[in-house]
Amino acid sequence: MFRDLGEYLDSIKARDPAPRSRWEVLLYPGVLAVGLHRVAHWLFKGELFFFARFVNHFSRLFTAIDIHPGAKIGRHLFIDHGFSVIGETAEIGDNVTIYQCVTLGGTNPTNGVGGKRHPTIENDAILGSGAQILGPIIVGKRSRIGANAVVTQDVPEGATMVGVRARPTLVQVEQYQEEFTPYGTPCSEVFDPSTQKLEILQCEMEQLQKRIAAYAEGRDKADDSDAESKRDSA
């Protein structure tokens, strides 16, 4: 048990440069919220719903993070800061990172049957600040949801989603291969809802300009090589 706890704290330190030791990480509200959720979920599975809710409300009071006792959470979930909401039928995989003010919300079934109402977040996904993931959708492995994005459709594996409603954005291969990107944002800009479309276009323009520059550099090298070949043959 202590080894598992140590691995969990180390996984958070690897994603957050702020703490100097494991003891600091133990004070994080997200760590406390996940720990109390384990207790609440155990009570929920035992159909002790009142006590599960009691633990849930106690946790929300002290951490500002509301995780329904029925939610299924994998290993090494890192909730950085608070004010996030995770619904009853949400499922979260391993090594997922959630920043502040994120909602894993449900939809109201038209047929009156509860069922699966909340998202499934697969392994290594990053949910940026203010992201709203709504409905029984799947957010694929290693995907990134940018700040303030509103996601209502399935997200492919490795995709980066930005905007309202969220859509994929161009990401360089080097960035895709990175182990971790804080806040899940694909560019240096902070996505402000009031200027989000402009920022997305600027991001795409930057990516295109880099590709054009790389293509032009490759053409120049090819021309130089051809010129050398002609001189040698002459």
Salt bridges, closest charged atoms under 4 A:
GLU7 OE1 - ARG75 NH2 3.32
ASP10 OD2 - ARG22 NH2 2.67
ASP66 OD2 - ARG60 NH1 3.11
ASP80 OD1 - HIS81 NE2 3.37
GLU88 OE1 - ARG117 NH2 3.17
GLU91 OE2 - LYS116 NZ 3.56
GLU204 OE2 - ARG167 NH2 3.95
GLU217 OE2 - LYS221 NZ 3.60
